[in-house]
């Protein structure tokens, strides 16, 4: 929806520039029509009829293309989530949206055409004056440049962030290379310990940690009870992303996921009571201080982390995970392939997975969608920038046609005038690029955080690629803007030195 609104706004802006440029070209004709007595309403109706036919034709073509492409584009969504069963109403809303967009465009056309009524017949015949107020038309160039940078950077930064190894820390997973899951077996603890001992003797492994998850009952200060899925282990190894505080450092501290902390109404520094079953059949009530709150998407986003694992704890282990990283130079994929035959066993419930593969398996479709969106955003932003700069510079040239004619009469060449316009373009494009960099990184990060928050990832920060952000994107934007400006500046060659004499015959 926001993208559609932006595209509609840019479309209206482009139509406005097209109409104003055409009015500038037809200035003498409009003056002639006014001079022979054609009313303002009839002149406006003449232009409105032309643009009505063109806009309706474009609207019908757009609706046809949308109907043709809607089914194949939505095929994958239907495969994943099923057919919603209201395709008929979808087409109705499509038509209503098209009618609303057409209405907004025609209102903008009519408003722009009213500017033709404010110029006198004499000024129009002599090529003097402009349609409407003489505003600084270079400001929109800076705004569109900023918008183009923003449209490119946000999807690109999201893509680079999700593909970065550190993104897994937003998911409640340590930044390791490989994970070994031990689940759905009666001997989870024994199997996990056996694999851990084997890993300790492997010289290719640089670091590893065993995490054991179990269900515990917790009591808050108000007496309410909660069931907590607590992951016990050394959380200083491969720590996750903490929104507040830090990881637990001893057996008297606990960290909660964001969703758990919100549901329980607990903040860092507060204390909760965790009930444990002991090997001798007794139970223990242990007071744990909340030392941190972290982002997590696993187990429905409701987890906790502590360091309570000890031989006296009789709480059943529901699953265990071993995180590990290899020494520099060792191939994680080769190690995983070699260990799959050694560890992976259906009866033991062991699975060896690369963290990168785990991430793609969990959010593969989302990652692919963002990657596709990053490509589309580049094409769309560059095309929009090209069209707007092309139309805007042409409008500026036609509005300043008399000034350019006078310069030619004074001896300036067309090349000199083009260079002057190019300098003006650059003066406003560069600030637009700088503002776009700021908007794409700071406000863009906030918008991306809202999107990823819906996935369960909190405290999001961009992991940017400096080459893409500070070199490739500005280069693309500047290149397309300059190509558009140079194409528009060919209009300067058609300006004659005598045109300024015609404009100055009547004062």
VEXDREN-2710 file (C-alpha; in Angstrom, 1 decimal):
% VEXDREN-2710
k/r/px/py/pz
1/UNK/0.0/0.0/0.0
2/UNK/2.7/2.6/0.9
3/UNK/4.6/1.8/-2.4
4/UNK/1.3/2.2/-4.4
5/UNK/0.7/5.6/-2.8
6/UNK/4.3/6.7/-3.6
7/UNK/3.9/5.5/-7.2
8/UNK/0.6/7.3/-7.6
9/UNK/2.1/10.6/-6.2
10/UNK/5.1/10.3/-8.6
11/UNK/2.7/9.6/-11.5
12/UNK/0.7/12.8/-10.6
13/UNK/4.0/14.7/-10.4
14/UNK/5.1/13.5/-13.8
15/UNK/1.7/14.3/-15.4
16/UNK/1.9/17.8/-13.9
17/UNK/5.3/18.4/-15.4
18/UNK/4.2/17.0/-18.8
19/UNK/1.2/19.4/-18.8
20/UNK/3.1/22.4/-17.7
21/UNK/5.8/21.7/-20.3
22/UNK/3.1/21.3/-23.0
23/UNK/1.4/24.6/-21.9
24/UNK/4.8/26.4/-22.2
25/UNK/5.2/25.0/-25.7
26/UNK/1.6/26.0/-26.6
27/UNK/1.8/29.4/-25.0
28/UNK/1.5/31.3/-28.3
29/UNK/-1.4/29.1/-29.4
30/UNK/-3.2/29.6/-26.0
31/UNK/-2.7/33.4/-26.5
32/UNK/-4.2/33.2/-29.9
33/UNK/-7.2/31.3/-28.7
34/UNK/-7.8/33.9/-26.0
35/UNK/-7.3/36.7/-28.4
36/UNK/-10.0/35.5/-30.8
37/UNK/-12.5/35.1/-27.9
38/UNK/-12.4/31.4/-26.9
39/UNK/-13.4/31.2/-23.3
40/UNK/-11.1/30.0/-20.5
41/UNK/-13.5/27.1/-19.8
42/UNK/-13.4/25.9/-23.5
43/UNK/-9.6/26.1/-23.5
44/UNK/-9.4/24.1/-20.3
45/UNK/-11.9/21.6/-21.7
46/UNK/-9.9/21.1/-24.9
47/UNK/-6.8/20.1/-22.9
48/UNK/-8.8/18.1/-20.3
49/UNK/-10.5/16.0/-23.0
50/UNK/-7.1/15.1/-24.5
51/UNK/-5.6/14.1/-21.2
52/UNK/-8.8/12.3/-20.1
53/UNK/-8.6/10.1/-23.2
54/UNK/-4.9/9.3/-22.6
55/UNK/-5.3/8.6/-18.8
56/UNK/-8.4/6.4/-19.3
57/UNK/-6.5/4.5/-22.0
58/UNK/-3.6/4.0/-19.6
59/UNK/-5.9/3.0/-16.8
60/UNK/-7.5/0.3/-18.9
61/UNK/-4.2/-1.0/-20.1
62/UNK/-3.0/-1.1/-16.4
63/UNK/-6.2/-3.0/-15.3
64/UNK/-5.8/-5.5/-18.1
65/UNK/-2.1/-6.2/-17.3
66/UNK/-3.0/-6.5/-13.6
67/UNK/-5.7/-9.1/-14.3
68/UNK/-3.3/-11.0/-16.6
69/UNK/-0.4/-11.0/-14.1
70/UNK/-2.4/-11.4/-10.8
71/UNK/-2.8/-15.2/-11.1
72/UNK/0.8/-16.2/-11.9
73/UNK/2.2/-13.7/-9.3
74/UNK/-0.1/-15.0/-6.6
75/UNK/0.5/-18.7/-7.4
76/UNK/3.2/-19.2/-4.8
77/UNK/1.2/-17.4/-2.1
78/UNK/-1.8/-19.7/-2.8
79/UNK/0.5/-22.7/-2.6
80/UNK/1.8/-21.7/0.8
81/UNK/-1.4/-20.3/2.4
82/UNK/-4.3/-21.7/0.2
83/UNK/-6.8/-20.0/-2.0
84/UNK/-8.7/-17.3/0.0
85/UNK/-11.8/-17.9/-2.2
86/UNK/-12.8/-14.3/-2.9
87/UNK/-11.1/-13.6/-6.2
88/UNK/-14.3/-11.9/-7.5
89/UNK/-14.2/-9.2/-4.8
90/UNK/-10.5/-8.8/-5.4
91/UNK/-11.3/-7.7/-9.0
92/UNK/-14.0/-5.3/-7.7
93/UNK/-11.6/-3.7/-5.3
94/UNK/-9.0/-3.5/-8.2
95/UNK/-11.6/-1.6/-10.3
96/UNK/-12.5/0.7/-7.4
97/UNK/-8.8/1.4/-6.8
98/UNK/-8.3/2.2/-10.5
99/UNK/-11.3/4.5/-10.5
100/UNK/-10.0/6.3/-7.4
101/UNK/-6.5/6.7/-8.9
102/UNK/-8.0/8.0/-12.2
103/UNK/-10.1/10.5/-10.3
104/UNK/-7.0/11.8/-8.4
105/UNK/-5.1/12.1/-11.7
106/UNK/-7.9/14.0/-13.4
107/UNK/-8.3/16.4/-10.4
108/UNK/-4.6/17.1/-10.6
109/UNK/-4.9/17.7/-14.4
110/UNK/-7.8/20.1/-13.9
111/UNK/-5.9/22.0/-11.2
112/UNK/-2.9/22.3/-13.4
113/UNK/-4.9/23.4/-16.4
114/UNK/-6.4/26.2/-14.4
115/UNK/-2.9/27.9/-14.5
116/UNK/-3.5/28.5/-18.2
117/UNK/-6.4/30.9/-17.2
118/UNK/-4.1/33.2/-15.3
119/UNK/-1.9/34.4/-18.1
120/UNK/-3.1/37.2/-20.3
121/UNK/-3.5/36.8/-24.1
122/UNK/-0.8/39.4/-24.8
123/UNK/1.8/37.8/-22.6
124/UNK/1.0/34.4/-24.0
125/UNK/1.3/35.6/-27.6
126/UNK/4.7/37.2/-26.9
127/UNK/6.0/34.2/-24.9
128/UNK/6.2/36.1/-21.7
129/UNK/5.2/35.0/-18.2
130/UNK/4.6/31.5/-16.9
131/UNK/1.7/29.4/-16.0
132/UNK/1.3/29.8/-12.2
133/UNK/3.9/31.0/-9.7
134/UNK/7.5/30.9/-10.7
135/UNK/8.7/28.4/-8.1
136/UNK/12.1/26.8/-7.8
137/UNK/11.7/23.7/-9.9
138/UNK/15.0/22.3/-8.8
139/UNK/13.7/21.6/-5.3
140/UNK/11.5/18.7/-6.6
141/UNK/14.7/17.3/-8.3
142/UNK/16.3/17.1/-4.9
143/UNK/13.2/15.5/-3.3
144/UNK/12.9/12.9/-6.0
145/UNK/16.6/12.1/-5.7
146/UNK/16.2/11.6/-2.0
147/UNK/13.1/9.4/-2.6
148/UNK/15.0/7.3/-5.2
149/UNK/17.9/6.7/-2.8
150/UNK/15.4/5.7/0.0
151/UNK/13.6/3.3/-2.3
152/UNK/16.8/1.6/-3.3
153/UNK/18.6/1.6/0.1
154/UNK/15.8/0.2/2.4
155/UNK/15.4/-3.2/0.6
156/UNK/19.1/-3.4/-0.1
157/UNK/20.0/-2.8/3.5
158/UNK/17.3/-5.4/4.7
159/UNK/18.7/-7.9/2.2
160/UNK/22.4/-7.4/3.4
161/UNK/21.2/-7.6/7.0
162/UNK/19.2/-10.8/6.7
163/UNK/22.0/-12.4/4.7
164/UNK/24.7/-11.4/7.2
165/UNK/25.9/-14.1/9.7
166/UNK/25.1/-11.8/12.6
167/UNK/21.4/-11.7/11.8
168/UNK/20.8/-15.0/13.5
169/UNK/21.4/-13.3/16.8
170/UNK/18.0/-11.5/16.3
171/UNK/16.4/-14.9/16.1
172/UNK/17.6/-16.1/19.5
173/UNK/20.4/-18.1/17.9
174/UNK/24.1/-17.7/18.7
175/UNK/26.4/-16.5/15.9
176/UNK/28.0/-19.9/15.3
177/UNK/28.6/-21.8/12.0
178/UNK/26.9/-25.1/12.8
179/UNK/24.2/-26.4/15.0
180/UNK/23.5/-30.0/16.1
181/UNK/19.9/-30.7/17.2
182/UNK/19.2/-33.7/19.5
183/UNK/15.4/-34.2/19.7
184/UNK/12.7/-36.8/19.8
185/UNK/14.7/-39.5/21.6
186/UNK/14.6/-41.0/25.0
187/UNK/18.4/-40.5/25.6
188/UNK/18.7/-36.8/24.7
189/UNK/21.1/-35.9/27.5
190/UNK/23.3/-39.0/27.0
191/UNK/23.4/-38.5/23.3
192/UNK/24.2/-34.9/23.6
193/UNK/27.0/-35.5/26.1
194/UNK/28.5/-38.2/23.9
195/UNK/28.5/-35.9/20.8
196/UNK/30.0/-33.1/22.9
197/UNK/32.9/-35.3/24.1
198/UNK/33.6/-36.3/20.5
199/UNK/33.6/-32.7/19.3
200/UNK/36.0/-31.7/22.1
201/UNK/38.6/-34.1/20.6
202/UNK/38.1/-32.7/17.1
203/UNK/41.0/-30.3/16.3
204/UNK/38.9/-28.6/13.6
205/UNK/36.5/-27.2/16.1
206/UNK/37.5/-23.8/17.6
207/UNK/34.6/-23.4/20.0
208/UNK/31.4/-25.2/21.0
209/UNK/28.7/-25.1/23.6
210/UNK/25.9/-27.5/24.7
211/UNK/22.4/-26.1/25.5
212/UNK/19.7/-28.1/27.2
213/UNK/16.1/-27.0/27.1
214/UNK/13.4/-28.0/29.6
215/UNK/10.1/-26.8/30.9
216/UNK/10.0/-25.1/34.3
217/UNK/7.3/-23.5/36.4
218/UNK/7.9/-19.9/37.4
219/UNK/6.2/-17.7/40.0
220/UNK/6.1/-13.9/39.9
221/UNK/6.0/-11.5/42.8
222/UNK/2.2/-11.2/42.5
223/UNK/1.8/-15.0/42.9
224/UNK/0.9/-15.7/39.3
225/UNK/2.5/-18.8/37.6
226/UNK/4.0/-19.3/34.2
227/UNK/5.5/-22.2/32.3
228/UNK/9.0/-21.2/31.1
229/UNK/11.0/-23.0/28.4
230/UNK/14.5/-22.4/29.8
231/UNK/17.6/-23.1/27.8
232/UNK/20.5/-23.9/30.2
233/UNK/24.1/-23.6/29.2
234/UNK/27.1/-21.2/28.9
235/UNK/25.5/-18.2/27.2
236/UNK/28.7/-16.3/27.0
237/UNK/29.5/-18.5/24.1
238/UNK/27.7/-17.4/20.9
239/UNK/25.5/-14.8/22.7
240/UNK/22.2/-13.6/21.1
241/UNK/21.1/-10.0/20.6
242/UNK/20.0/-8.5/23.9
243/UNK/17.5/-5.6/23.8
244/UNK/18.2/-4.8/27.5
245/UNK/20.8/-6.1/29.9
246/UNK/23.1/-9.1/29.2
247/UNK/23.3/-12.9/29.2
248/UNK/23.2/-14.8/32.6
249/UNK/26.6/-15.2/34.1
250/UNK/25.7/-17.5/37.0
251/UNK/23.0/-19.9/38.3
252/UNK/21.2/-17.0/40.0
253/UNK/20.3/-15.1/36.9
254/UNK/17.9/-15.5/34.0
255/UNK/17.3/-13.8/30.7
256/UNK/13.8/-13.6/29.1
257/UNK/12.7/-13.3/25.5
258/UNK/10.9/-10.1/24.6
259/UNK/7.5/-11.9/24.3
260/UNK/7.9/-13.6/27.6
261/UNK/9.0/-10.4/29.4
262/UNK/6.0/-8.6/27.9
263/UNK/3.5/-11.3/28.8
264/UNK/4.8/-11.7/32.3
265/UNK/5.2/-8.0/32.9
266/UNK/8.8/-8.4/34.1
267/UNK/11.7/-6.0/33.6
268/UNK/15.4/-6.3/34.1
269/UNK/16.4/-6.3/37.7
270/UNK/13.3/-7.9/39.0
271/UNK/13.2/-11.4/40.5
272/UNK/11.2/-14.5/39.6
273/UNK/11.0/-17.9/41.4
274/UNK/11.8/-21.0/39.3
275/UNK/10.7/-24.4/40.7
276/UNK/13.1/-27.3/40.0
277/UNK/12.7/-31.1/40.5
278/UNK/15.7/-32.6/42.2
279/UNK/17.2/-36.1/41.8
280/UNK/16.2/-37.1/45.4
281/UNK/12.6/-36.4/44.6
282/UNK/12.4/-33.0/46.4
283/UNK/11.8/-29.7/44.8
284/UNK/13.8/-26.5/44.9
285/UNK/12.5/-22.9/44.7
286/UNK/15.3/-20.8/43.2
287/UNK/15.1/-17.0/43.1
288/UNK/16.5/-15.7/39.8
289/UNK/17.2/-12.1/38.9
290/UNK/16.2/-11.0/35.4
291/UNK/19.6/-9.9/33.9
292/UNK/18.5/-9.4/30.3
293/UNK/15.8/-9.3/27.6
294/UNK/16.6/-10.6/24.1
295/UNK/15.1/-11.0/20.7
296/UNK/13.9/-14.5/19.8
297/UNK/11.7/-16.2/17.1
298/UNK/12.2/-19.8/18.1
299/UNK/9.6/-21.7/20.1
300/UNK/7.0/-19.1/19.3
301/UNK/9.3/-16.4/20.7
302/UNK/8.7/-17.5/24.3
303/UNK/12.0/-18.7/25.8
304/UNK/14.4/-18.0/28.6
305/UNK/18.1/-18.5/29.2
306/UNK/19.8/-19.6/32.4
307/UNK/22.8/-21.5/33.8
308/UNK/21.0/-24.0/36.1
309/UNK/22.2/-27.2/34.5
310/UNK/23.7/-29.5/37.1
311/UNK/23.7/-33.2/38.0
312/UNK/21.1/-32.7/40.7
313/UNK/18.5/-31.2/38.3
314/UNK/15.9/-33.9/37.5
315/UNK/13.9/-31.7/35.1
316/UNK/13.5/-33.7/31.8
317/UNK/15.5/-32.4/28.9
318/UNK/13.1/-31.8/26.0
319/UNK/15.8/-31.1/23.5
320/UNK/19.5/-30.2/23.3
321/UNK/21.4/-28.1/20.8
322/UNK/25.1/-27.9/20.3
323/UNK/26.5/-24.7/18.6
324/UNK/30.0/-24.8/17.2
325/UNK/32.4/-22.9/15.0
326/UNK/35.5/-24.2/13.2
327/UNK/39.0/-22.9/13.1
328/UNK/39.9/-20.5/10.3
329/UNK/40.3/-22.2/7.0
330/UNK/38.1/-25.1/7.7
331/UNK/35.0/-25.5/5.5
332/UNK/31.8/-25.6/7.5
333/UNK/30.0/-27.3/4.7
334/UNK/32.6/-30.1/4.4
335/UNK/32.6/-30.6/8.2
336/UNK/28.8/-30.8/8.2
337/UNK/28.8/-33.4/5.4
338/UNK/31.4/-35.5/7.0
339/UNK/29.6/-35.5/10.4
340/UNK/26.2/-36.2/9.1
341/UNK/27.0/-39.9/8.6
342/UNK/28.6/-40.0/12.0
343/UNK/26.0/-38.2/14.1
344/UNK/22.7/-38.0/12.1
345/UNK/20.4/-40.9/13.0
346/UNK/16.6/-41.1/12.8
347/UNK/16.5/-43.3/15.9
348/UNK/18.7/-41.0/17.9
349/UNK/16.9/-37.8/16.6
350/UNK/20.2/-36.1/15.7
351/UNK/20.4/-33.4/12.9
352/UNK/23.5/-31.5/11.8
353/UNK/22.8/-28.2/10.0
354/UNK/24.7/-25.2/8.8
355/UNK/23.3/-22.0/10.5
356/UNK/23.0/-20.4/7.1
357/UNK/20.9/-23.4/5.9
358/UNK/18.8/-23.2/9.1
359/UNK/18.1/-19.5/8.5
360/UNK/17.1/-20.2/4.8
361/UNK/14.9/-23.0/6.0
362/UNK/13.1/-20.9/8.5
363/UNK/12.7/-17.6/6.5
364/UNK/13.7/-18.8/3.0
365/UNK/10.6/-17.4/1.4
366/UNK/10.9/-14.0/3.2
367/UNK/14.6/-13.8/2.2
368/UNK/13.8/-14.5/-1.4
369/UNK/11.0/-11.9/-1.4
370/UNK/13.3/-9.3/0.1
371/UNK/16.0/-10.1/-2.5
372/UNK/13.5/-9.8/-5.3
373/UNK/12.2/-6.6/-3.8
374/UNK/15.7/-5.2/-3.7
375/UNK/16.1/-5.8/-7.5
376/UNK/12.7/-4.3/-8.3
377/UNK/13.4/-1.3/-6.1
378/UNK/16.6/-0.5/-8.0
379/UNK/14.8/-0.7/-11.4
380/UNK/11.8/1.3/-10.2
381/UNK/13.8/4.0/-8.4
382/UNK/16.1/4.6/-11.4
383/UNK/13.2/4.6/-13.9
384/UNK/11.2/7.1/-11.7
385/UNK/14.2/9.3/-11.2
386/UNK/15.0/9.3/-15.0
387/UNK/11.5/10.2/-16.0
388/UNK/11.0/13.0/-13.4
389/UNK/14.4/14.6/-14.1
390/UNK/13.8/14.4/-17.8
391/UNK/10.4/16.1/-17.5
392/UNK/11.6/18.6/-14.9
393/UNK/14.6/19.8/-16.8
394/UNK/12.6/20.2/-20.0
395/UNK/10.1/22.3/-18.1
396/UNK/12.8/24.5/-16.7
397/UNK/14.3/25.0/-20.2
398/UNK/10.9/26.0/-21.6
399/UNK/10.2/28.4/-18.7
400/UNK/13.6/30.0/-19.1
401/UNK/13.6/29.9/-22.9
402/UNK/13.7/33.7/-23.3
403/UNK/16.6/34.0/-20.8
404/UNK/18.5/31.3/-22.8
405/UNK/17.7/33.1/-26.1
406/UNK/19.1/36.4/-24.6
407/UNK/22.3/34.6/-23.6
408/UNK/22.7/33.3/-27.2
409/UNK/22.1/36.8/-28.5
410/UNK/24.9/38.0/-26.2
411/UNK/27.3/35.4/-27.6
412/UNK/26.9/32.3/-25.3
413/UNK/26.9/29.0/-27.1
414/UNK/24.4/26.2/-26.6
415/UNK/27.2/24.2/-25.0
416/UNK/27.8/27.0/-22.4
417/UNK/24.1/27.1/-21.6
418/UNK/23.9/23.3/-21.2
419/UNK/26.9/23.3/-18.9
420/UNK/25.2/25.9/-16.7
421/UNK/22.0/23.7/-16.5
422/UNK/24.1/20.6/-15.7
423/UNK/25.8/22.5/-12.8
424/UNK/22.4/23.5/-11.5
425/UNK/21.3/19.9/-11.7
426/UNK/24.3/18.7/-9.8
427/UNK/23.9/21.4/-7.2
428/UNK/20.5/19.9/-6.2
429/UNK/21.2/16.2/-7.0
430/UNK/24.2/15.9/-4.5
431/UNK/22.2/17.2/-1.5
432/UNK/19.4/14.8/-2.5
433/UNK/21.9/11.9/-2.5
434/UNK/23.1/12.9/1.0
435/UNK/19.6/13.2/2.3
436/UNK/18.7/9.9/0.7
437/UNK/21.6/8.2/2.4
438/UNK/20.4/9.6/5.8
439/UNK/16.8/8.6/5.1
440/UNK/17.7/5.1/3.8
441/UNK/19.8/4.3/6.9
442/UNK/18.1/6.1/9.8
443/UNK/14.3/6.3/9.1
444/UNK/14.6/3.3/6.8
445/UNK/16.0/1.3/9.6
446/UNK/12.9/2.1/11.7
447/UNK/10.6/1.0/9.0
448/UNK/12.5/-2.2/8.5
449/UNK/12.4/-2.8/12.3
450/UNK/8.6/-2.6/12.2
451/UNK/8.5/-5.2/9.5
452/UNK/11.0/-7.6/11.2
453/UNK/9.2/-7.0/14.6
454/UNK/6.2/-8.8/13.0
455/UNK/8.5/-11.8/12.5
456/UNK/9.6/-11.7/16.1
457/UNK/13.0/-10.0/15.6
458/UNK/13.4/-7.1/18.0
459/UNK/16.1/-4.4/18.4
460/UNK/16.8/-4.5/14.7
461/UNK/19.9/-2.6/13.3
462/UNK/21.0/-2.5/9.7
463/UNK/24.1/-4.5/8.8
464/UNK/25.0/-2.5/5.8
465/UNK/27.3/-3.2/2.9
466/UNK/29.4/0.0/2.6
467/UNK/30.2/-0.6/-1.1
468/UNK/26.5/-0.9/-2.0
469/UNK/25.4/2.0/0.2
470/UNK/28.1/4.6/-0.3
471/UNK/29.4/3.8/-3.8
472/UNK/27.0/1.8/-6.0
473/UNK/23.7/3.5/-5.0
474/UNK/24.9/7.1/-5.3
475/UNK/26.6/6.2/-8.6
476/UNK/23.4/4.7/-10.0
477/UNK/21.3/7.6/-9.0
478/UNK/23.8/10.2/-10.3
479/UNK/24.2/8.3/-13.6
480/UNK/20.5/8.1/-14.4
481/UNK/19.9/11.7/-13.3
482/UNK/22.8/13.0/-15.6
483/UNK/21.6/10.9/-18.5
484/UNK/18.1/12.3/-18.1
485/UNK/19.4/15.9/-17.8
486/UNK/21.6/15.5/-20.9
487/UNK/18.7/14.2/-23.0
488/UNK/16.5/17.1/-21.9
489/UNK/19.2/19.7/-22.6
490/UNK/19.0/18.9/-26.3
491/UNK/16.1/21.3/-26.2
492/UNK/18.7/24.1/-25.8
493/UNK/19.9/23.6/-29.4
494/UNK/16.4/24.6/-30.7
495/UNK/16.4/28.0/-28.9
496/UNK/17.1/30.9/-31.3
497/UNK/18.8/34.2/-30.4
498/UNK/15.9/36.3/-32.0
499/UNK/13.2/34.8/-29.6
500/UNK/14.2/37.3/-26.8
501/UNK/13.4/40.2/-29.2
502/UNK/9.8/39.0/-29.8
503/UNK/9.2/38.8/-26.0
504/UNK/10.5/42.3/-25.5
505/UNK/8.4/44.1/-28.1
506/UNK/5.6/44.9/-25.7
507/UNK/6.1/46.0/-22.1
END
